[in-house]
Amino acid sequence: MNSLVQLLLSGCSHAHTTFPLTPVERKGFKKRTYVCCLDCGKEFHYDWRAMRIGAEIPQEVQPLFGKVVSEEI
């Protein structure tokens, strides 16, 4: 049922994902396993015990080169 709702609202069923990835632990970064949808690019928590995709991981948008400054003309 949850998959049907996701498909209707987002347009992506997230059926094609990467193999579960667990990044190397770094300072200030929680070591969590995740998968990425190859169709839409969204990342999701992954539960190894249940072998299921969990909640979506919210993405923060960071500027590539420091602060974004808007100029008024």
mmCIF file as gemmi writes it, N, C-alpha and C atoms, coordinates in Angstrom:
data_model
loop_
_atom_site.group_PDB
_atom_site.id
_atom_site.type_symbol
_atom_site.label_atom_id
_atom_site.label_alt_id
_atom_site.label_comp_id
_atom_site.label_asym_id
_atom_site.label_entity_id
_atom_site.label_seq_id
_atom_site.pdbx_PDB_ins_code
_atom_site.Cartn_x
_atom_site.Cartn_y
_atom_site.Cartn_z
_atom_site.occupancy
_atom_site.B_iso_or_equiv
_atom_site.pdbx_formal_charge
_atom_site.auth_seq_id
_atom_site.auth_asym_id
_atom_site.pdbx_PDB_model_num
ATOM 1 N N . MET Axp A 1 ? 0.829 -1.198 0 1 0 ? 1 A 1
ATOM 2 C CA . MET Axp A 1 ? 0 0 0 1 0 ? 1 A 1
ATOM 3 C C . MET Axp A 1 ? 0.869 1.256 0 1 0 ? 1 A 1
ATOM 4 N N . ASN Axp A 2 ? 1.937 1.255 0.824 1 0 ? 2 A 1
ATOM 5 C CA . ASN Axp A 2 ? 2.832 2.404 0.902 1 0 ? 2 A 1
ATOM 6 C C . ASN Axp A 2 ? 3.497 2.662 -0.445 1 0 ? 2 A 1
ATOM 7 N N . SER Axp A 3 ? 3.886 1.588 -1.143 1 0 ? 3 A 1
ATOM 8 C CA . SER Axp A 3 ? 4.528 1.728 -2.45 1 0 ? 3 A 1
ATOM 9 C C . SER Axp A 3 ? 3.586 2.356 -3.465 1 0 ? 3 A 1
ATOM 10 N N . LEU Axp A 4 ? 2.318 1.991 -3.396 1 0 ? 4 A 1
ATOM 11 C CA . LEU Axp A 4 ? 1.322 2.543 -4.315 1 0 ? 4 A 1
ATOM 12 C C . LEU Axp A 4 ? 1.152 4.043 -4.094 1 0 ? 4 A 1
ATOM 13 N N . VAL Axp A 5 ? 1.104 4.459 -2.848 1 0 ? 5 A 1
ATOM 14 C CA . VAL Axp A 5 ? 0.97 5.885 -2.522 1 0 ? 5 A 1
ATOM 15 C C . VAL Axp A 5 ? 2.202 6.649 -2.999 1 0 ? 5 A 1
ATOM 16 N N . GLN Axp A 6 ? 3.406 6.084 -2.774 1 0 ? 6 A 1
ATOM 17 C CA . GLN Axp A 6 ? 4.635 6.737 -3.229 1 0 ? 6 A 1
ATOM 18 C C . GLN Axp A 6 ? 4.649 6.883 -4.74 1 0 ? 6 A 1
ATOM 19 N N . LEU Axp A 7 ? 4.222 5.851 -5.439 1 0 ? 7 A 1
ATOM 20 C CA . LEU Axp A 7 ? 4.212 5.886 -6.9 1 0 ? 7 A 1
ATOM 21 C C . LEU Axp A 7 ? 3.263 6.964 -7.408 1 0 ? 7 A 1
ATOM 22 N N . LEU Axp A 8 ? 2.082 7.077 -6.796 1 0 ? 8 A 1
ATOM 23 C CA . LEU Axp A 8 ? 1.109 8.071 -7.229 1 0 ? 8 A 1
ATOM 24 C C . LEU Axp A 8 ? 1.556 9.498 -6.925 1 0 ? 8 A 1
ATOM 25 N N . LEU Axp A 9 ? 2.204 9.709 -5.776 1 0 ? 9 A 1
ATOM 26 C CA . LEU Axp A 9 ? 2.598 11.057 -5.383 1 0 ? 9 A 1
ATOM 27 C C . LEU Axp A 9 ? 3.921 11.507 -5.992 1 0 ? 9 A 1
ATOM 28 N N . SER Axp A 10 ? 4.895 10.614 -6.08 1 0 ? 10 A 1
ATOM 29 C CA . SER Axp A 10 ? 6.216 11.035 -6.539 1 0 ? 10 A 1
ATOM 30 C C . SER Axp A 10 ? 6.489 10.675 -7.992 1 0 ? 10 A 1
ATOM 31 N N . GLY Axp A 11 ? 5.756 9.704 -8.536 1 0 ? 11 A 1
ATOM 32 C CA . GLY Axp A 11 ? 5.992 9.298 -9.908 1 0 ? 11 A 1
ATOM 33 C C . GLY Axp A 11 ? 7.118 8.287 -10.048 1 0 ? 11 A 1
ATOM 34 N N . CYS Axp A 12 ? 7.736 7.874 -8.938 1 0 ? 12 A 1
ATOM 35 C CA . CYS Axp A 12 ? 8.834 6.917 -8.979 1 0 ? 12 A 1
ATOM 36 C C . CYS Axp A 12 ? 8.554 5.807 -7.973 1 0 ? 12 A 1
ATOM 37 N N . SER Axp A 13 ? 8.714 4.551 -8.394 1 0 ? 13 A 1
ATOM 38 C CA . SER Axp A 13 ? 8.443 3.429 -7.501 1 0 ? 13 A 1
ATOM 39 C C . SER Axp A 13 ? 9.676 3.034 -6.696 1 0 ? 13 A 1
ATOM 40 N N . HIS Axp A 14 ? 10.84 3.634 -7.006 1 0 ? 14 A 1
ATOM 41 C CA . HIS Axp A 14 ? 12.113 3.338 -6.341 1 0 ? 14 A 1
ATOM 42 C C . HIS Axp A 14 ? 12.443 1.844 -6.427 1 0 ? 14 A 1
ATOM 43 N N . ALA Axp A 15 ? 12.133 1.239 -7.562 1 0 ? 15 A 1
ATOM 44 C CA . ALA Axp A 15 ? 12.369 -0.191 -7.758 1 0 ? 15 A 1
ATOM 45 C C . ALA Axp A 15 ? 13.827 -0.497 -8.097 1 0 ? 15 A 1
ATOM 46 N N . HIS Axp A 16 ? 14.539 0.461 -8.677 1 0 ? 16 A 1
ATOM 47 C CA . HIS Axp A 16 ? 15.937 0.263 -9.063 1 0 ? 16 A 1
ATOM 48 C C . HIS Axp A 16 ? 16.834 1.041 -8.111 1 0 ? 16 A 1
ATOM 49 N N . THR Axp A 17 ? 17.488 0.32 -7.19 1 0 ? 17 A 1
ATOM 50 C CA . THR Axp A 17 ? 18.34 0.991 -6.208 1 0 ? 17 A 1
ATOM 51 C C . THR Axp A 17 ? 19.746 0.416 -6.236 1 0 ? 17 A 1
ATOM 52 N N . THR Axp A 18 ? 20.655 1.163 -5.633 1 0 ? 18 A 1
ATOM 53 C CA . THR Axp A 18 ? 22.028 0.694 -5.491 1 0 ? 18 A 1
ATOM 54 C C . THR Axp A 18 ? 22.068 -0.411 -4.446 1 0 ? 18 A 1
ATOM 55 N N . PHE Axp A 19 ? 23.192 -1.106 -4.376 1 0 ? 19 A 1
ATOM 56 C CA . PHE Axp A 19 ? 23.427 -2.05 -3.292 1 0 ? 19 A 1
ATOM 57 C C . PHE Axp A 19 ? 23.54 -1.227 -2.009 1 0 ? 19 A 1
ATOM 58 N N . PRO Axp A 20 ? 23.07 -1.726 -0.876 1 0 ? 20 A 1
ATOM 59 C CA . PRO Axp A 20 ? 23.177 -0.952 0.372 1 0 ? 20 A 1
ATOM 60 C C . PRO Axp A 20 ? 24.623 -0.534 0.664 1 0 ? 20 A 1
ATOM 61 N N . LEU Axp A 21 ? 24.811 0.755 0.947 1 0 ? 21 A 1
ATOM 62 C CA . LEU Axp A 21 ? 26.121 1.336 1.196 1 0 ? 21 A 1
ATOM 63 C C . LEU Axp A 21 ? 26.224 1.803 2.643 1 0 ? 21 A 1
ATOM 64 N N . THR Axp A 22 ? 27.355 1.535 3.267 1 0 ? 22 A 1
ATOM 65 C CA . THR Axp A 22 ? 27.627 2.034 4.614 1 0 ? 22 A 1
ATOM 66 C C . THR Axp A 22 ? 28.929 2.815 4.552 1 0 ? 22 A 1
ATOM 67 N N . PRO Axp A 23 ? 28.864 4.148 4.615 1 0 ? 23 A 1
ATOM 68 C CA . PRO Axp A 23 ? 30.076 4.959 4.515 1 0 ? 23 A 1
ATOM 69 C C . PRO Axp A 23 ? 31.016 4.75 5.703 1 0 ? 23 A 1
ATOM 70 N N . VAL Axp A 24 ? 32.28 5.059 5.492 1 0 ? 24 A 1
ATOM 71 C CA . VAL Axp A 24 ? 33.277 4.992 6.557 1 0 ? 24 A 1
ATOM 72 C C . VAL Axp A 24 ? 32.919 6.044 7.593 1 0 ? 24 A 1
ATOM 73 N N . GLU Axp A 25 ? 33.05 5.685 8.879 1 0 ? 25 A 1
ATOM 74 C CA . GLU Axp A 25 ? 32.684 6.61 9.949 1 0 ? 25 A 1
ATOM 75 C C . GLU Axp A 25 ? 33.65 7.789 9.987 1 0 ? 25 A 1
ATOM 76 N N . ARG Axp A 26 ? 33.104 8.979 10.022 1 0 ? 26 A 1
ATOM 77 C CA . ARG Axp A 26 ? 33.887 10.213 10.112 1 0 ? 26 A 1
ATOM 78 C C . ARG Axp A 26 ? 33.372 11.054 11.259 1 0 ? 26 A 1
ATOM 79 N N . LYS Axp A 27 ? 34.188 11.97 11.699 1 0 ? 27 A 1
ATOM 80 C CA . LYS Axp A 27 ? 33.799 12.86 12.801 1 0 ? 27 A 1
ATOM 81 C C . LYS Axp A 27 ? 32.57 13.673 12.389 1 0 ? 27 A 1
ATOM 82 N N . GLY Axp A 28 ? 31.534 13.634 13.209 1 0 ? 28 A 1
ATOM 83 C CA . GLY Axp A 28 ? 30.328 14.401 12.953 1 0 ? 28 A 1
ATOM 84 C C . GLY Axp A 28 ? 29.389 13.762 11.945 1 0 ? 28 A 1
ATOM 85 N N . PHE Axp A 29 ? 29.683 12.54 11.513 1 0 ? 29 A 1
ATOM 86 C CA . PHE Axp A 29 ? 28.853 11.87 10.528 1 0 ? 29 A 1
ATOM 87 C C . PHE Axp A 29 ? 28.402 10.532 11.097 1 0 ? 29 A 1
ATOM 88 N N . LYS Axp A 30 ? 27.105 10.307 11.146 1 0 ? 30 A 1
ATOM 89 C CA . LYS Axp A 30 ? 26.583 9.049 11.673 1 0 ? 30 A 1
ATOM 90 C C . LYS Axp A 30 ? 26.767 7.948 10.641 1 0 ? 30 A 1
ATOM 91 N N . LYS Axp A 31 ? 27.214 6.808 11.109 1 0 ? 31 A 1
ATOM 92 C CA . LYS Axp A 31 ? 27.436 5.66 10.241 1 0 ? 31 A 1
ATOM 93 C C . LYS Axp A 31 ? 26.105 4.948 10.033 1 0 ? 31 A 1
ATOM 94 N N . ARG Axp A 32 ? 25.454 5.186 8.903 1 0 ? 32 A 1
ATOM 95 C CA . ARG Axp A 32 ? 24.155 4.601 8.603 1 0 ? 32 A 1
ATOM 96 C C . ARG Axp A 32 ? 24.203 3.981 7.21 1 0 ? 32 A 1
ATOM 97 N N . THR Axp A 33 ? 23.542 2.862 7.053 1 0 ? 33 A 1
ATOM 98 C CA . THR Axp A 33 ? 23.46 2.21 5.755 1 0 ? 33 A 1
ATOM 99 C C . THR Axp A 33 ? 22.318 2.841 4.965 1 0 ? 33 A 1
ATOM 100 N N . TYR Axp A 34 ? 22.558 3.074 3.68 1 0 ? 34 A 1
ATOM 101 C CA . TYR Axp A 34 ? 21.531 3.682 2.838 1 0 ? 34 A 1
ATOM 102 C C . TYR Axp A 34 ? 21.593 3.102 1.431 1 0 ? 34 A 1
ATOM 103 N N . VAL Axp A 35 ? 20.515 3.331 0.675 1 0 ? 35 A 1
ATOM 104 C CA . VAL Axp A 35 ? 20.47 2.988 -0.746 1 0 ? 35 A 1
ATOM 105 C C . VAL Axp A 35 ? 20.049 4.24 -1.498 1 0 ? 35 A 1
ATOM 106 N N . CYS Axp A 36 ? 20.364 4.268 -2.772 1 0 ? 36 A 1
ATOM 107 C CA . CYS Axp A 36 ? 20.005 5.407 -3.618 1 0 ? 36 A 1
ATOM 108 C C . CYS Axp A 36 ? 19.185 4.894 -4.797 1 0 ? 36 A 1
ATOM 109 N N . CYS Axp A 37 ? 18.088 5.553 -5.091 1 0 ? 37 A 1
ATOM 110 C CA . CYS Axp A 37 ? 17.25 5.188 -6.234 1 0 ? 37 A 1
ATOM 111 C C . CYS Axp A 37 ? 17.969 5.605 -7.515 1 0 ? 37 A 1
ATOM 112 N N . LEU Axp A 38 ? 18.144 4.671 -8.43 1 0 ? 38 A 1
ATOM 113 C CA . LEU Axp A 38 ? 18.847 4.962 -9.682 1 0 ? 38 A 1
ATOM 114 C C . LEU Axp A 38 ? 17.981 5.723 -10.673 1 0 ? 38 A 1
ATOM 115 N N . ASP Axp A 39 ? 16.673 5.769 -10.442 1 0 ? 39 A 1
ATOM 116 C CA . ASP Axp A 39 ? 15.77 6.478 -11.349 1 0 ? 39 A 1
ATOM 117 C C . ASP Axp A 39 ? 15.605 7.951 -10.988 1 0 ? 39 A 1
ATOM 118 N N . CYS Axp A 40 ? 15.44 8.247 -9.683 1 0 ? 40 A 1
ATOM 119 C CA . CYS Axp A 40 ? 15.171 9.634 -9.289 1 0 ? 40 A 1
ATOM 120 C C . CYS Axp A 40 ? 16.274 10.255 -8.444 1 0 ? 40 A 1
ATOM 121 N N . GLY Axp A 41 ? 17.212 9.443 -7.912 1 0 ? 41 A 1
ATOM 122 C CA . GLY Axp A 41 ? 18.334 9.97 -7.146 1 0 ? 41 A 1
ATOM 123 C C . GLY Axp A 41 ? 18.091 10.156 -5.66 1 0 ? 41 A 1
ATOM 124 N N . LYS Axp A 42 ? 16.896 9.846 -5.165 1 0 ? 42 A 1
ATOM 125 C CA . LYS Axp A 42 ? 16.62 10.005 -3.738 1 0 ? 42 A 1
ATOM 126 C C . LYS Axp A 42 ? 17.349 8.929 -2.944 1 0 ? 42 A 1
ATOM 127 N N . GLU Axp A 43 ? 17.741 9.287 -1.712 1 0 ? 43 A 1
ATOM 128 C CA . GLU Axp A 43 ? 18.428 8.345 -0.83 1 0 ? 43 A 1
ATOM 129 C C . GLU Axp A 43 ? 17.495 7.92 0.294 1 0 ? 43 A 1
ATOM 130 N N . PHE Axp A 44 ? 17.606 6.632 0.69 1 0 ? 44 A 1
ATOM 131 C CA . PHE Axp A 44 ? 16.744 6.066 1.711 1 0 ? 44 A 1
ATOM 132 C C . PHE Axp A 44 ? 17.576 5.281 2.708 1 0 ? 44 A 1
ATOM 133 N N . HIS Axp A 45 ? 17.159 5.32 3.985 1 0 ? 45 A 1
ATOM 134 C CA . HIS Axp A 45 ? 17.793 4.479 4.999 1 0 ? 45 A 1
ATOM 135 C C . HIS Axp A 45 ? 17.529 3.031 4.612 1 0 ? 45 A 1
ATOM 136 N N . TYR Axp A 46 ? 18.45 2.129 4.996 1 0 ? 46 A 1
ATOM 137 C CA . TYR Axp A 46 ? 18.276 0.712 4.708 1 0 ? 46 A 1
ATOM 138 C C . TYR Axp A 46 ? 18.451 -0.093 5.982 1 0 ? 46 A 1
ATOM 139 N N . ASP Axp A 47 ? 17.524 -1.002 6.246 1 0 ? 47 A 1
ATOM 140 C CA . ASP Axp A 47 ? 17.565 -1.849 7.424 1 0 ? 47 A 1
ATOM 141 C C . ASP Axp A 47 ? 18.071 -3.232 7.017 1 0 ? 47 A 1
ATOM 142 N N . TRP Axp A 48 ? 19.315 -3.579 7.436 1 0 ? 48 A 1
ATOM 143 C CA . TRP Axp A 48 ? 19.909 -4.864 7.083 1 0 ? 48 A 1
ATOM 144 C C . TRP Axp A 48 ? 19.143 -6.029 7.686 1 0 ? 48 A 1
ATOM 145 N N . ARG Axp A 49 ? 18.631 -5.86 8.901 1 0 ? 49 A 1
ATOM 146 C CA . ARG Axp A 49 ? 17.928 -6.973 9.561 1 0 ? 49 A 1
ATOM 147 C C . ARG Axp A 49 ? 16.645 -7.338 8.822 1 0 ? 49 A 1
ATOM 148 N N . ALA Axp A 50 ? 15.863 -6.341 8.456 1 0 ? 50 A 1
ATOM 149 C CA . ALA Axp A 50 ? 14.602 -6.59 7.746 1 0 ? 50 A 1
ATOM 150 C C . ALA Axp A 50 ? 14.816 -6.652 6.231 1 0 ? 50 A 1
ATOM 151 N N . MET Axp A 51 ? 15.995 -6.209 5.776 1 0 ? 51 A 1
ATOM 152 C CA . MET Axp A 51 ? 16.316 -6.118 4.354 1 0 ? 51 A 1
ATOM 153 C C . MET Axp A 51 ? 15.258 -5.324 3.598 1 0 ? 51 A 1
ATOM 154 N N . ARG Axp A 52 ? 14.99 -4.125 4.125 1 0 ? 52 A 1
ATOM 155 C CA . ARG Axp A 52 ? 13.976 -3.247 3.542 1 0 ? 52 A 1
ATOM 156 C C . ARG Axp A 52 ? 14.464 -1.81 3.489 1 0 ? 52 A 1
ATOM 157 N N . ILE Axp A 53 ? 13.931 -1.091 2.527 1 0 ? 53 A 1
ATOM 158 C CA . ILE Axp A 53 ? 14.183 0.345 2.412 1 0 ? 53 A 1
ATOM 159 C C . ILE Axp A 53 ? 13.344 1.052 3.456 1 0 ? 53 A 1
ATOM 160 N N . GLY Axp A 54 ? 13.951 2.031 4.124 1 0 ? 54 A 1
ATOM 161 C CA . GLY Axp A 54 ? 13.255 2.784 5.154 1 0 ? 54 A 1
ATOM 162 C C . GLY Axp A 54 ? 12.852 4.166 4.673 1 0 ? 54 A 1
ATOM 163 N N . ALA Axp A 55 ? 12.873 5.111 5.583 1 0 ? 55 A 1
ATOM 164 C CA . ALA Axp A 55 ? 12.451 6.483 5.31 1 0 ? 55 A 1
ATOM 165 C C . ALA Axp A 55 ? 13.454 7.196 4.401 1 0 ? 55 A 1
ATOM 166 N N . GLU Axp A 56 ? 12.951 8.179 3.669 1 0 ? 56 A 1
ATOM 167 C CA . GLU Axp A 56 ? 13.805 8.978 2.795 1 0 ? 56 A 1
ATOM 168 C C . GLU Axp A 56 ? 14.748 9.83 3.636 1 0 ? 56 A 1
ATOM 169 N N . ILE Axp A 57 ? 15.964 10 3.156 1 0 ? 57 A 1
ATOM 170 C CA . ILE Axp A 57 ? 16.95 10.843 3.823 1 0 ? 57 A 1
ATOM 171 C C . ILE Axp A 57 ? 16.826 12.24 3.23 1 0 ? 57 A 1
ATOM 172 N N . PRO Axp A 58 ? 16.459 13.238 4.046 1 0 ? 58 A 1
ATOM 173 C CA . PRO Axp A 58 ? 16.333 14.597 3.505 1 0 ? 58 A 1
ATOM 174 C C . PRO Axp A 58 ? 17.689 15.129 3.045 1 0 ? 58 A 1
ATOM 175 N N . GLN Axp A 59 ? 17.69 15.79 1.916 1 0 ? 59 A 1
ATOM 176 C CA . GLN Axp A 59 ? 18.922 16.326 1.346 1 0 ? 59 A 1
ATOM 177 C C . GLN Axp A 59 ? 19.01 17.819 1.603 1 0 ? 59 A 1
ATOM 178 N N . GLU Axp A 60 ? 20.172 18.256 2.051 1 0 ? 60 A 1
ATOM 179 C CA . GLU Axp A 60 ? 20.417 19.681 2.244 1 0 ? 60 A 1
ATOM 180 C C . GLU Axp A 60 ? 21.106 20.212 0.999 1 0 ? 60 A 1
ATOM 181 N N . VAL Axp A 61 ? 20.663 21.345 0.528 1 0 ? 61 A 1
ATOM 182 C CA . VAL Axp A 61 ? 21.275 21.955 -0.651 1 0 ? 61 A 1
ATOM 183 C C . VAL Axp A 61 ? 22.373 22.894 -0.181 1 0 ? 61 A 1
ATOM 184 N N . GLN Axp A 62 ? 23.589 22.619 -0.591 1 0 ? 62 A 1
ATOM 185 C CA . GLN Axp A 62 ? 24.744 23.426 -0.22 1 0 ? 62 A 1
ATOM 186 C C . GLN Axp A 62 ? 25.308 24.09 -1.475 1 0 ? 62 A 1
ATOM 187 N N . PRO Axp A 63 ? 25.603 25.39 -1.42 1 0 ? 63 A 1
ATOM 188 C CA . PRO Axp A 63 ? 26.249 26.014 -2.572 1 0 ? 63 A 1
ATOM 189 C C . PRO Axp A 63 ? 27.65 25.448 -2.777 1 0 ? 63 A 1
ATOM 190 N N . LEU Axp A 64 ? 28.073 25.324 -4.028 1 0 ? 64 A 1
ATOM 191 C CA . LEU Axp A 64 ? 29.379 24.761 -4.33 1 0 ? 64 A 1
ATOM 192 C C . LEU Axp A 64 ? 30.531 25.677 -3.956 1 0 ? 64 A 1
ATOM 193 N N . PHE Axp A 65 ? 30.34 26.967 -4.09 1 0 ? 65 A 1
ATOM 194 C CA . PHE Axp A 65 ? 31.439 27.913 -3.901 1 0 ? 65 A 1
ATOM 195 C C . PHE Axp A 65 ? 31.114 28.959 -2.846 1 0 ? 65 A 1
ATOM 196 N N . GLY Axp A 66 ? 30.758 28.531 -1.65 1 0 ? 66 A 1
ATOM 197 C CA . GLY Axp A 66 ? 30.487 29.482 -0.572 1 0 ? 66 A 1
ATOM 198 C C . GLY Axp A 66 ? 29.092 30.042 -0.629 1 0 ? 66 A 1
ATOM 199 N N . LYS Axp A 67 ? 28.929 31.27 -0.126 1 0 ? 67 A 1
ATOM 200 C CA . LYS Axp A 67 ? 27.628 31.902 -0.058 1 0 ? 67 A 1
ATOM 201 C C . LYS Axp A 67 ? 27.083 32.27 -1.419 1 0 ? 67 A 1
ATOM 202 N N . VAL Axp A 68 ? 25.773 32.155 -1.554 1 0 ? 68 A 1
ATOM 203 C CA . VAL Axp A 68 ? 25.113 32.607 -2.771 1 0 ? 68 A 1
ATOM 204 C C . VAL Axp A 68 ? 24.646 34.031 -2.504 1 0 ? 68 A 1
ATOM 205 N N . VAL Axp A 69 ? 25.094 34.947 -3.329 1 0 ? 69 A 1
ATOM 206 C CA . VAL Axp A 69 ? 24.77 36.353 -3.164 1 0 ? 69 A 1
ATOM 207 C C . VAL Axp A 69 ? 23.889 36.794 -4.316 1 0 ? 69 A 1
ATOM 208 N N . SER Axp A 70 ? 22.749 37.365 -3.988 1 0 ? 70 A 1
ATOM 209 C CA . SER Axp A 70 ? 21.877 37.868 -5.052 1 0 ? 70 A 1
ATOM 210 C C . SER Axp A 70 ? 22.148 39.359 -5.226 1 0 ? 70 A 1
ATOM 211 N N . GLU Axp A 71 ? 22.287 39.756 -6.47 1 0 ? 71 A 1
ATOM 212 C CA . GLU Axp A 71 ? 22.541 41.167 -6.768 1 0 ? 71 A 1
ATOM 213 C C . GLU Axp A 71 ? 21.273 41.797 -7.31 1 0 ? 71 A 1
ATOM 214 N N . GLU Axp A 72 ? 20.924 42.938 -6.758 1 0 ? 72 A 1
ATOM 215 C CA . GLU Axp A 72 ? 19.761 43.67 -7.262 1 0 ? 72 A 1
ATOM 216 C C . GLU Axp A 72 ? 20.256 44.69 -8.281 1 0 ? 72 A 1
ATOM 217 N N . ILE Axp A 73 ? 19.57 44.73 -9.41 1 0 ? 73 A 1
ATOM 218 C CA . ILE Axp A 73 ? 19.973 45.658 -10.464 1 0 ? 73 A 1
ATOM 219 C C . ILE Axp A 73 ? 19.04 46.834 -10.504 1 0 ? 73 A 1
